[in-house]
C-alpha cells in the first residue's frame, strides 16, 4: 500500500500526528521485514515510497525543526528556524535532487579535555533531506546490523554495551583489547562506504553530494580559511552521519568471528583435537568508534588486533595508538593495570573472600567480584565542571547557582546510576559540600559560621545547600539522592523497534526508566506505555515530557495524580492551545 495521502492540512497545528507516525512506522516495519527476508527489490520499492510520501516529509520536517536539540542552529544560509507556513511550503518542494550546500564548521570542546571536536552543521533544508532519507535507510540496515553494535541505534544505549561486557566477563576473567579508532568520522573512505551501501542511484548520488559538499570555516584553527573540500569522512552534525558511520563499521564483528569458528556452544580452539584448550571465541562489543574484544586467552587477542588493523585499513581507518591497550580484567599484564575504561565506566574484577564473591549458576563462589563504577577520569571531569561553574558564578546569588548546577548533577547521576556508583556518589557529594562552603564563605567574609550555615544550609536534608527567597525555596540536588547499583535491562540479541513488538519495547522502556526516574516509570506503567494525548506507544528514541494537569502557577504540584506523560510535540500542541490542557 502506497503511503501517499490525499489528506492535506491547511495549517501546521491541524496536522494529526497520530496518523502521520502510524503510517510512517507501518511502512518502516515493511522495509525491515523485507530486508530481513533478503528481498532487495521490495526494499528499494518501499524506500522510494517513503522518500516521496507526504507523511514521511511531514515527520522529517517536525524532527528537524521542533524536536532536535540543535533546531535553532543555523547553517551557511543563516536560517535558524522555519515558521509553520514555511514548513508546509517545504513539504510541497522537498525532494532528493542529488545536490547539497556546504556545511558550516564549528569547533566544540571535548568533555574534560583541552582538545576540540570539529562539528559540521548543514542547513535546515539539508537536515530535513537527511532525516527523510534516514527514515528509509535505517529499517533496512537495522535488519542486518550485528548484535553487539550499540552506538547511534534506536533502542540501544551505552548501558546496553556495558551490560553486554558484564555478561561476558561475569563468570570468567578475560583478556581485553581496549581500542579506539583514530578520527573515525573524519577518515571514512567515501568509495568504500558507497559500495557497502549498495543502494539505487538516486540515493547514492544524494549521499555522495553530502559527503563531497565541503565545509566553510573561518576559525583560527584552519590554515585555509573559507571553503575546504571534503575527500573523506562523514560530516559530524548531520542527521544521517551516525547511520553512515555504523554502515562503514558494519562487518567488523563478523570478520572476527570468521577467523575464530566455534561450535554450537560458542567454543573455539586452534587445535580441534586438543579439547583441553577449548575456550569461548573472542567477543567484540562496539559502541560507535569505541570497541573492546574479550577472550580468555592472550594469543587470540593479539591476533584480533592484527585482524582489526587490516580490516580498518581497507576502509581508510586506523587504530589510535595512545588509546589502544591489551589488559586483563583481574590481573596486571606487563605494565598495564588490571581492568579497563569504557564509555565513562571503569570495569574491573577484584579477588575477594567467599562471602563477597560472585557465584556461578550452580551457586559456587568464583573467588572474585566484577565491579563497574564511574571511571576516575569521568569523575574528575564532572567535578571540574561543577567547580568551574562555582567560580564563574561566585558573584551571583545562590538561586542562580542552584538552577545551573542541578541539571548537570541530574544528568551525570542518571547516566552513572545503573552500576556500582554508591561510593562515588558519596565522595562527590562531600567534595561539593566543601566547595559550596568555600563559595558561601567568600560571599560573606565578615560573617561567622553559624550565620552562613543558617542562610545557605538546611533544607529537607541536613546540611543541604539551599536558597531561601520568600516562600519559594530552591535546594541543590545531592548525588546520593539518586539510586545506585540498579541493574540495567539489556536489549535482547538483534532486537530493534522496527520489529513491531510494542509490548516488549513498552515494558523495556518502563523498566529502564526505573533506573533514572522512578516517577516516569510509575506513570508509564499507569498509562500502559502510551502517550496520554495521541495514544501511541512510546518508542525508545521518543522524548517524553511530564504534563501538569493543574498548572503549578495555579496551585498544582508534582504528585503522580497531577501528571501525565506525553510526547514532546504533543506537549507543544497542548500549550499552543490546540487541545484541552486537561486532556
Secondary structure as a PSIPRED ss2 file (coil, helix, strand):
# PSIPRED VFORMAT (PSIPRED V4.0)

   1 X C   1.000  0.000  0.000
   2 X C   1.000  0.000  0.000
   3 X C   1.000  0.000  0.000
   4 X C   1.000  0.000  0.000
   5 X C   1.000  0.000  0.000
   6 X C   1.000  0.000  0.000
   7 X C   1.000  0.000  0.000
   8 X C   1.000  0.000  0.000
   9 X C   1.000  0.000  0.000
  10 X C   1.000  0.000  0.000
  11 X C   1.000  0.000  0.000
  12 X H   0.000  1.000  0.000
  13 X H   0.000  1.000  0.000
  14 X H   0.000  1.000  0.000
  15 X C   1.000  0.000  0.000
  16 X C   1.000  0.000  0.000
  17 X H   0.000  1.000  0.000
  18 X H   0.000  1.000  0.000
  19 X H   0.000  1.000  0.000
  20 X H   0.000  1.000  0.000
  21 X H   0.000  1.000  0.000
  22 X H   0.000  1.000  0.000
  23 X H   0.000  1.000  0.000
  24 X H   0.000  1.000  0.000
  25 X H   0.000  1.000  0.000
  26 X H   0.000  1.000  0.000
  27 X H   0.000  1.000  0.000
  28 X H   0.000  1.000  0.000
  29 X H   0.000  1.000  0.000
  30 X H   0.000  1.000  0.000
  31 X H   0.000  1.000  0.000
  32 X H   0.000  1.000  0.000
  33 X H   0.000  1.000  0.000
  34 X H   0.000  1.000  0.000
  35 X H   0.000  1.000  0.000
  36 X H   0.000  1.000  0.000
  37 X H   0.000  1.000  0.000
  38 X C   1.000  0.000  0.000
  39 X C   1.000  0.000  0.000
  40 X H   0.000  1.000  0.000
  41 X H   0.000  1.000  0.000
  42 X H   0.000  1.000  0.000
  43 X H   0.000  1.000  0.000
  44 X H   0.000  1.000  0.000
  45 X H   0.000  1.000  0.000
  46 X H   0.000  1.000  0.000
  47 X H   0.000  1.000  0.000
  48 X H   0.000  1.000  0.000
  49 X H   0.000  1.000  0.000
  50 X H   0.000  1.000  0.000
  51 X H   0.000  1.000  0.000
  52 X H   0.000  1.000  0.000
  53 X C   1.000  0.000  0.000
  54 X H   0.000  1.000  0.000
  55 X H   0.000  1.000  0.000
  56 X H   0.000  1.000  0.000
  57 X H   0.000  1.000  0.000
  58 X H   0.000  1.000  0.000
  59 X H   0.000  1.000  0.000
  60 X H   0.000  1.000  0.000
  61 X H   0.000  1.000  0.000
  62 X H   0.000  1.000  0.000
  63 X H   0.000  1.000  0.000
  64 X H   0.000  1.000  0.000
  65 X H   0.000  1.000  0.000
  66 X H   0.000  1.000  0.000
  67 X H   0.000  1.000  0.000
  68 X C   1.000  0.000  0.000
  69 X C   1.000  0.000  0.000
  70 X C   1.000  0.000  0.000
  71 X C   1.000  0.000  0.000
  72 X C   1.000  0.000  0.000
  73 X C   1.000  0.000  0.000
  74 X C   1.000  0.000  0.000
  75 X C   1.000  0.000  0.000
  76 X C   1.000  0.000  0.000
  77 X C   1.000  0.000  0.000
  78 X C   1.000  0.000  0.000
  79 X C   1.000  0.000  0.000
  80 X C   1.000  0.000  0.000
  81 X C   1.000  0.000  0.000
  82 X C   1.000  0.000  0.000
  83 X C   1.000  0.000  0.000
  84 X H   0.000  1.000  0.000
  85 X H   0.000  1.000  0.000
  86 X H   0.000  1.000  0.000
  87 X H   0.000  1.000  0.000
  88 X H   0.000  1.000  0.000
  89 X H   0.000  1.000  0.000
  90 X H   0.000  1.000  0.000
  91 X H   0.000  1.000  0.000
  92 X H   0.000  1.000  0.000
  93 X H   0.000  1.000  0.000
  94 X C   1.000  0.000  0.000
  95 X C   1.000  0.000  0.000
  96 X C   1.000  0.000  0.000
  97 X C   1.000  0.000  0.000
  98 X C   1.000  0.000  0.000
  99 X C   1.000  0.000  0.000
 100 X C   1.000  0.000  0.000
 101 X C   1.000  0.000  0.000
 102 X C   1.000  0.000  0.000
 103 X E   0.000  0.000  1.000
 104 X E   0.000  0.000  1.000
 105 X E   0.000  0.000  1.000
 106 X E   0.000  0.000  1.000
 107 X E   0.000  0.000  1.000
 108 X E   0.000  0.000  1.000
 109 X E   0.000  0.000  1.000
 110 X C   1.000  0.000  0.000
 111 X C   1.000  0.000  0.000
 112 X C   1.000  0.000  0.000
 113 X C   1.000  0.000  0.000
 114 X C   1.000  0.000  0.000
 115 X C   1.000  0.000  0.000
 116 X E   0.000  0.000  1.000
 117 X E   0.000  0.000  1.000
 118 X E   0.000  0.000  1.000
 119 X E   0.000  0.000  1.000
 120 X E   0.000  0.000  1.000
 121 X E   0.000  0.000  1.000
 122 X C   1.000  0.000  0.000
 123 X C   1.000  0.000  0.000
 124 X H   0.000  1.000  0.000
 125 X H   0.000  1.000  0.000
 126 X H   0.000  1.000  0.000
 127 X H   0.000  1.000  0.000
 128 X H   0.000  1.000  0.000
 129 X H   0.000  1.000  0.000
 130 X H   0.000  1.000  0.000
 131 X H   0.000  1.000  0.000
 132 X H   0.000  1.000  0.000
 133 X H   0.000  1.000  0.000
 134 X H   0.000  1.000  0.000
 135 X H   0.000  1.000  0.000
 136 X H   0.000  1.000  0.000
 137 X H   0.000  1.000  0.000
 138 X H   0.000  1.000  0.000
 139 X H   0.000  1.000  0.000
 140 X H   0.000  1.000  0.000
 141 X H   0.000  1.000  0.000
 142 X H   0.000  1.000  0.000
 143 X C   1.000  0.000  0.000
 144 X C   1.000  0.000  0.000
 145 X C   1.000  0.000  0.000
 146 X C   1.000  0.000  0.000
 147 X C   1.000  0.000  0.000
 148 X C   1.000  0.000  0.000
 149 X E   0.000  0.000  1.000
 150 X C   1.000  0.000  0.000
 151 X C   1.000  0.000  0.000
 152 X C   1.000  0.000  0.000
 153 X C   1.000  0.000  0.000
 154 X C   1.000  0.000  0.000
 155 X C   1.000  0.000  0.000
 156 X C   1.000  0.000  0.000
 157 X C   1.000  0.000  0.000
 158 X H   0.000  1.000  0.000
 159 X H   0.000  1.000  0.000
 160 X H   0.000  1.000  0.000
 161 X H   0.000  1.000  0.000
 162 X H   0.000  1.000  0.000
 163 X H   0.000  1.000  0.000
 164 X H   0.000  1.000  0.000
 165 X H   0.000  1.000  0.000
 166 X H   0.000  1.000  0.000
 167 X H   0.000  1.000  0.000
 168 X H   0.000  1.000  0.000
 169 X H   0.000  1.000  0.000
 170 X C   1.000  0.000  0.000
 171 X C   1.000  0.000  0.000
 172 X C   1.000  0.000  0.000
 173 X C   1.000  0.000  0.000
 174 X C   1.000  0.000  0.000
 175 X E   0.000  0.000  1.000
 176 X E   0.000  0.000  1.000
 177 X E   0.000  0.000  1.000
 178 X E   0.000  0.000  1.000
 179 X E   0.000  0.000  1.000
 180 X E   0.000  0.000  1.000
 181 X E   0.000  0.000  1.000
 182 X C   1.000  0.000  0.000
 183 X C   1.000  0.000  0.000
 184 X H   0.000  1.000  0.000
 185 X H   0.000  1.000  0.000
 186 X H   0.000  1.000  0.000
 187 X H   0.000  1.000  0.000
 188 X C   1.000  0.000  0.000
 189 X C   1.000  0.000  0.000
 190 X H   0.000  1.000  0.000
 191 X H   0.000  1.000  0.000
 192 X H   0.000  1.000  0.000
 193 X H   0.000  1.000  0.000
 194 X H   0.000  1.000  0.000
 195 X H   0.000  1.000  0.000
 196 X H   0.000  1.000  0.000
 197 X H   0.000  1.000  0.000
 198 X C   1.000  0.000  0.000
 199 X C   1.000  0.000  0.000
 200 X C   1.000  0.000  0.000
 201 X H   0.000  1.000  0.000
 202 X H   0.000  1.000  0.000
 203 X H   0.000  1.000  0.000
 204 X H   0.000  1.000  0.000
 205 X H   0.000  1.000  0.000
 206 X H   0.000  1.000  0.000
 207 X H   0.000  1.000  0.000
 208 X H   0.000  1.000  0.000
 209 X H   0.000  1.000  0.000
 210 X H   0.000  1.000  0.000
 211 X H   0.000  1.000  0.000
 212 X C   1.000  0.000  0.000
 213 X C   1.000  0.000  0.000
 214 X C   1.000  0.000  0.000
 215 X E   0.000  0.000  1.000
 216 X E   0.000  0.000  1.000
 217 X E   0.000  0.000  1.000
 218 X C   1.000  0.000  0.000
 219 X C   1.000  0.000  0.000
 220 X C   1.000  0.000  0.000
 221 X C   1.000  0.000  0.000
 222 X C   1.000  0.000  0.000
 223 X C   1.000  0.000  0.000
 224 X C   1.000  0.000  0.000
 225 X C   1.000  0.000  0.000
 226 X E   0.000  0.000  1.000
 227 X E   0.000  0.000  1.000
 228 X E   0.000  0.000  1.000
 229 X C   1.000  0.000  0.000
 230 X C   1.000  0.000  0.000
 231 X C   1.000  0.000  0.000
 232 X C   1.000  0.000  0.000
 233 X C   1.000  0.000  0.000
 234 X C   1.000  0.000  0.000
 235 X C   1.000  0.000  0.000
 236 X C   1.000  0.000  0.000
 237 X C   1.000  0.000  0.000
 238 X C   1.000  0.000  0.000
 239 X C   1.000  0.000  0.000
 240 X C   1.000  0.000  0.000
 241 X H   0.000  1.000  0.000
 242 X H   0.000  1.000  0.000
 243 X H   0.000  1.000  0.000
 244 X H   0.000  1.000  0.000
 245 X H   0.000  1.000  0.000
 246 X H   0.000  1.000  0.000
 247 X H   0.000  1.000  0.000
 248 X H   0.000  1.000  0.000
 249 X H   0.000  1.000  0.000
 250 X C   1.000  0.000  0.000
 251 X C   1.000  0.000  0.000
 252 X H   0.000  1.000  0.000
 253 X H   0.000  1.000  0.000
 254 X H   0.000  1.000  0.000
 255 X H   0.000  1.000  0.000
 256 X H   0.000  1.000  0.000
 257 X H   0.000  1.000  0.000
 258 X H   0.000  1.000  0.000
 259 X C   1.000  0.000  0.000
 260 X C   1.000  0.000  0.000
 261 X C   1.000  0.000  0.000
 262 X C   1.000  0.000  0.000
 263 X C   1.000  0.000  0.000
 264 X C   1.000  0.000  0.000
 265 X C   1.000  0.000  0.000
 266 X C   1.000  0.000  0.000
 267 X E   0.000  0.000  1.000
 268 X E   0.000  0.000  1.000
 269 X C   1.000  0.000  0.000
 270 X C   1.000  0.000  0.000
 271 X C   1.000  0.000  0.000
 272 X C   1.000  0.000  0.000
 273 X C   1.000  0.000  0.000
 274 X C   1.000  0.000  0.000
 275 X H   0.000  1.000  0.000
 276 X H   0.000  1.000  0.000
 277 X H   0.000  1.000  0.000
 278 X C   1.000  0.000  0.000
 279 X E   0.000  0.000  1.000
 280 X E   0.000  0.000  1.000
 281 X C   1.000  0.000  0.000
 282 X C   1.000  0.000  0.000
 283 X E   0.000  0.000  1.000
 284 X E   0.000  0.000  1.000
 285 X E   0.000  0.000  1.000
 286 X E   0.000  0.000  1.000
 287 X E   0.000  0.000  1.000
 288 X C   1.000  0.000  0.000
 289 X C   1.000  0.000  0.000
 290 X E   0.000  0.000  1.000
 291 X E   0.000  0.000  1.000
 292 X E   0.000  0.000  1.000
 293 X E   0.000  0.000  1.000
 294 X E   0.000  0.000  1.000
 295 X E   0.000  0.000  1.000
 296 X C   1.000  0.000  0.000
 297 X C   1.000  0.000  0.000
 298 X H   0.000  1.000  0.000
 299 X H   0.000  1.000  0.000
 300 X H   0.000  1.000  0.000
 301 X H   0.000  1.000  0.000
 302 X H   0.000  1.000  0.000
 303 X H   0.000  1.000  0.000
 304 X H   0.000  1.000  0.000
 305 X H   0.000  1.000  0.000
 306 X H   0.000  1.000  0.000
 307 X H   0.000  1.000  0.000
 308 X H   0.000  1.000  0.000
 309 X H   0.000  1.000  0.000
 310 X H   0.000  1.000  0.000
 311 X H   0.000  1.000  0.000
 312 X H   0.000  1.000  0.000
 313 X H   0.000  1.000  0.000
 314 X H   0.000  1.000  0.000
 315 X C   1.000  0.000  0.000
 316 X C   1.000  0.000  0.000
 317 X C   1.000  0.000  0.000
 318 X C   1.000  0.000  0.000
 319 X E   0.000  0.000  1.000
 320 X C   1.000  0.000  0.000
 321 X H   0.000  1.000  0.000
 322 X H   0.000  1.000  0.000
 323 X H   0.000  1.000  0.000
 324 X C   1.000  0.000  0.000
 325 X E   0.000  0.000  1.000
 326 X E   0.000  0.000  1.000
 327 X E   0.000  0.000  1.000
 328 X E   0.000  0.000  1.000
 329 X C   1.000  0.000  0.000
 330 X C   1.000  0.000  0.000
 331 X C   1.000  0.000  0.000
 332 X C   1.000  0.000  0.000
 333 X E   0.000  0.000  1.000
 334 X C   1.000  0.000  0.000
 335 X C   1.000  0.000  0.000
 336 X E   0.000  0.000  1.000
 337 X C   1.000  0.000  0.000
 338 X C   1.000  0.000  0.000
 339 X C   1.000  0.000  0.000
 340 X E   0.000  0.000  1.000
 341 X E   0.000  0.000  1.000
 342 X E   0.000  0.000  1.000
 343 X C   1.000  0.000  0.000
 344 X C   1.000  0.000  0.000
 345 X E   0.000  0.000  1.000
 346 X E   0.000  0.000  1.000
 347 X E   0.000  0.000  1.000
 348 X E   0.000  0.000  1.000
 349 X E   0.000  0.000  1.000
 350 X E   0.000  0.000  1.000
 351 X E   0.000  0.000  1.000
 352 X C   1.000  0.000  0.000
 353 X C   1.000  0.000  0.000
 354 X C   1.000  0.000  0.000
 355 X C   1.000  0.000  0.000
 356 X C   1.000  0.000  0.000
 357 X C   1.000  0.000  0.000
 358 X C   1.000  0.000  0.000
 359 X E   0.000  0.000  1.000
 360 X C   1.000  0.000  0.000
 361 X C   1.000  0.000  0.000
 362 X C   1.000  0.000  0.000
 363 X C   1.000  0.000  0.000
 364 X C   1.000  0.000  0.000
 365 X E   0.000  0.000  1.000
 366 X C   1.000  0.000  0.000
 367 X C   1.000  0.000  0.000
 368 X E   0.000  0.000  1.000
 369 X E   0.000  0.000  1.000
 370 X E   0.000  0.000  1.000
 371 X E   0.000  0.000  1.000
 372 X E   0.000  0.000  1.000
 373 X E   0.000  0.000  1.000
 374 X E   0.000  0.000  1.000
 375 X C   1.000  0.000  0.000
 376 X H   0.000  1.000  0.000
 377 X H   0.000  1.000  0.000
 378 X H   0.000  1.000  0.000
 379 X H   0.000  1.000  0.000
 380 X H   0.000  1.000  0.000
 381 X H   0.000  1.000  0.000
 382 X H   0.000  1.000  0.000
 383 X H   0.000  1.000  0.000
 384 X H   0.000  1.000  0.000
 385 X H   0.000  1.000  0.000
 386 X H   0.000  1.000  0.000
 387 X H   0.000  1.000  0.000
 388 X H   0.000  1.000  0.000
 389 X H   0.000  1.000  0.000
 390 X H   0.000  1.000  0.000
 391 X H   0.000  1.000  0.000
 392 X H   0.000  1.000  0.000
 393 X C   1.000  0.000  0.000
 394 X C   1.000  0.000  0.000
 395 X C   1.000  0.000  0.000
 396 X C   1.000  0.000  0.000
 397 X C   1.000  0.000  0.000
 398 X H   0.000  1.000  0.000
 399 X H   0.000  1.000  0.000
 400 X H   0.000  1.000  0.000
 401 X H   0.000  1.000  0.000
 402 X H   0.000  1.000  0.000
 403 X H   0.000  1.000  0.000
 404 X H   0.000  1.000  0.000
 405 X H   0.000  1.000  0.000
 406 X H   0.000  1.000  0.000
 407 X H   0.000  1.000  0.000
 408 X H   0.000  1.000  0.000
 409 X H   0.000  1.000  0.000
 410 X H   0.000  1.000  0.000
 411 X H   0.000  1.000  0.000
 412 X H   0.000  1.000  0.000
 413 X H   0.000  1.000  0.000
 414 X H   0.000  1.000  0.000
 415 X H   0.000  1.000  0.000
 416 X H   0.000  1.000  0.000
 417 X C   1.000  0.000  0.000
 418 X C   1.000  0.000  0.000
 419 X C   1.000  0.000  0.000
 420 X C   1.000  0.000  0.000
 421 X C   1.000  0.000  0.000
 422 X H   0.000  1.000  0.000
 423 X H   0.000  1.000  0.000
 424 X H   0.000  1.000  0.000
 425 X H   0.000  1.000  0.000
 426 X H   0.000  1.000  0.000
 427 X H   0.000  1.000  0.000
 428 X H   0.000  1.000  0.000
 429 X H   0.000  1.000  0.000
 430 X H   0.000  1.000  0.000
 431 X H   0.000  1.000  0.000
 432 X H   0.000  1.000  0.000
 433 X H   0.000  1.000  0.000
 434 X H   0.000  1.000  0.000
 435 X H   0.000  1.000  0.000
 436 X H   0.000  1.000  0.000
 437 X H   0.000  1.000  0.000
 438 X H   0.000  1.000  0.000
 439 X H   0.000  1.000  0.000
 440 X H   0.000  1.000  0.000
 441 X H   0.000  1.000  0.000
 442 X H   0.000  1.000  0.000
 443 X H   0.000  1.000  0.000
 444 X C   1.000  0.000  0.000
 445 X C   1.000  0.000  0.000
 446 X C   1.000  0.000  0.000
 447 X C   1.000  0.000  0.000
 448 X C   1.000  0.000  0.000
 449 X H   0.000  1.000  0.000
 450 X H   0.000  1.000  0.000
 451 X H   0.000  1.000  0.000
 452 X H   0.000  1.000  0.000
 453 X H   0.000  1.000  0.000
 454 X H   0.000  1.000  0.000
 455 X H   0.000  1.000  0.000
 456 X H   0.000  1.000  0.000
 457 X E   0.000  0.000  1.000
 458 X E   0.000  0.000  1.000
 459 X C   1.000  0.000  0.000
 460 X C   1.000  0.000  0.000
 461 X C   1.000  0.000  0.000
 462 X C   1.000  0.000  0.000
 463 X C   1.000  0.000  0.000
 464 X E   0.000  0.000  1.000
 465 X E   0.000  0.000  1.000
 466 X E   0.000  0.000  1.000
 467 X E   0.000  0.000  1.000
 468 X E   0.000  0.000  1.000
 469 X E   0.000  0.000  1.000
 470 X C   1.000  0.000  0.000
 471 X C   1.000  0.000  0.000
 472 X E   0.000  0.000  1.000
 473 X E   0.000  0.000  1.000
 474 X E   0.000  0.000  1.000
 475 X E   0.000  0.000  1.000
 476 X C   1.000  0.000  0.000
 477 X C   1.000  0.000  0.000
 478 X C   1.000  0.000  0.000
 479 X H   0.000  1.000  0.000
 480 X H   0.000  1.000  0.000
 481 X H   0.000  1.000  0.000
 482 X C   1.000  0.000  0.000
 483 X C   1.000  0.000  0.000
 484 X C   1.000  0.000  0.000
 485 X C   1.000  0.000  0.000
 486 X C   1.000  0.000  0.000
 487 X C   1.000  0.000  0.000
 488 X C   1.000  0.000  0.000
 489 X C   1.000  0.000  0.000
 490 X C   1.000  0.000  0.000
 491 X C   1.000  0.000  0.000
 492 X C   1.000  0.000  0.000
 493 X C   1.000  0.000  0.000
 494 X C   1.000  0.000  0.000
 495 X C   1.000  0.000  0.000
 496 X C   1.000  0.000  0.000
 497 X H   0.000  1.000  0.000
 498 X H   0.000  1.000  0.000
 499 X H   0.000  1.000  0.000
 500 X C   1.000  0.000  0.000
 501 X C   1.000  0.000  0.000
 502 X H   0.000  1.000  0.000
 503 X H   0.000  1.000  0.000
 504 X H   0.000  1.000  0.000
 505 X H   0.000  1.000  0.000
 506 X H   0.000  1.000  0.000
 507 X H   0.000  1.000  0.000
 508 X H   0.000  1.000  0.000
 509 X H   0.000  1.000  0.000
 510 X H   0.000  1.000  0.000
 511 X H   0.000  1.000  0.000
 512 X H   0.000  1.000  0.000
 513 X H   0.000  1.000  0.000
 514 X H   0.000  1.000  0.000
 515 X H   0.000  1.000  0.000
 516 X H   0.000  1.000  0.000
 517 X C   1.000  0.000  0.000
 518 X H   0.000  1.000  0.000
 519 X H   0.000  1.000  0.000
 520 X H   0.000  1.000  0.000
 521 X H   0.000  1.000  0.000
 522 X H   0.000  1.000  0.000
 523 X H   0.000  1.000  0.000
 524 X H   0.000  1.000  0.000
 525 X H   0.000  1.000  0.000
 526 X H   0.000  1.000  0.000
 527 X C   1.000  0.000  0.000
 528 X C   1.000  0.000  0.000
 529 X C   1.000  0.000  0.000
 530 X E   0.000  0.000  1.000
 531 X C   1.000  0.000  0.000
 532 X C   1.000  0.000  0.000
 533 X C   1.000  0.000  0.000
 534 X C   1.000  0.000  0.000
 535 X C   1.000  0.000  0.000
 536 X C   1.000  0.000  0.000
 537 X E   0.000  0.000  1.000
 538 X C   1.000  0.000  0.000
 539 X C   1.000  0.000  0.000
 540 X C   1.000  0.000  0.000
 541 X C   1.000  0.000  0.000
 542 X C   1.000  0.000  0.000
 543 X C   1.000  0.000  0.000
 544 X E   0.000  0.000  1.000
 545 X E   0.000  0.000  1.000
 546 X E   0.000  0.000  1.000
 547 X E   0.000  0.000  1.000
 548 X E   0.000  0.000  1.000
 549 X C   1.000  0.000  0.000
 550 X C   1.000  0.000  0.000
 551 X C   1.000  0.000  0.000
 552 X H   0.000  1.000  0.000
 553 X H   0.000  1.000  0.000
 554 X H   0.000  1.000  0.000
 555 X C   1.000  0.000  0.000
 556 X C   1.000  0.000  0.000
 557 X C   1.000  0.000  0.000
 558 X C   1.000  0.000  0.000
 559 X C   1.000  0.000  0.000
 560 X H   0.000  1.000  0.000
 561 X H   0.000  1.000  0.000
 562 X H   0.000  1.000  0.000
 563 X E   0.000  0.000  1.000
 564 X E   0.000  0.000  1.000
 565 X E   0.000  0.000  1.000
 566 X E   0.000  0.000  1.000
 567 X E   0.000  0.000  1.000
 568 X H   0.000  1.000  0.000
 569 X H   0.000  1.000  0.000
 570 X H   0.000  1.000  0.000
 571 X H   0.000  1.000  0.000
 572 X H   0.000  1.000  0.000
 573 X H   0.000  1.000  0.000
 574 X H   0.000  1.000  0.000
 575 X H   0.000  1.000  0.000
 576 X H   0.000  1.000  0.000
 577 X C   1.000  0.000  0.000
 578 X C   1.000  0.000  0.000
 579 X C   1.000  0.000  0.000
 580 X C   1.000  0.000  0.000
 581 X C   1.000  0.000  0.000
 582 X C   1.000  0.000  0.000
 583 X C   1.000  0.000  0.000
